[in-house]
């Protein structure tokens, strides 16, 4: 995959991560339109990173970045972020596929590096969120026995656990 842009230098210039930037832009627009959380909040950042990863990883490793695919892929993005979909496993698998493609074909991919960075942040950053009563550590969490969740009881959870339902809901509102 050839770089989609350079910094203006000739021969081996800086590759611009257009696929990632496009995915992040679309994710930002979807979350802002939904208006579910403040744009400067940690929750917004978790939702944007989760959606951007979903959007970016739904495309093929050699697919060019284009904003045209947003409407066509909305159903796919919704299914990937839906309750019951093994999203973290899917992310790990898709990143591994792209890493293999990167090693075999293209060399360093700036889009993939930003996606890996976002995934590391989502895995290692914890947010304080309502305790849904699931202590299994599995995703998706088991549905609570008592449908009335006490939101005052909170636990620390990886950022993607908050970003995933937030992004999914924002896409429904988009």
Buried (B, 14 or more C-beta within 10 A) or exposed (E): BEBBBEEEEEEEEEBBBBBBBBBBBBBBBBBBEBEBBEEEEBBBBBBBBBBBBBBBBBBEBEEEBEEEBBEEBBEBBBEBBEEEBEBBEBBEEBBEEBBEBBEEEBEEBBBBEBBBEBBEBBBEBEBEBBBBBBEEEEBBBEEEEEEEEEEEEEBEBBBBBBBBBBBBBBBEEB
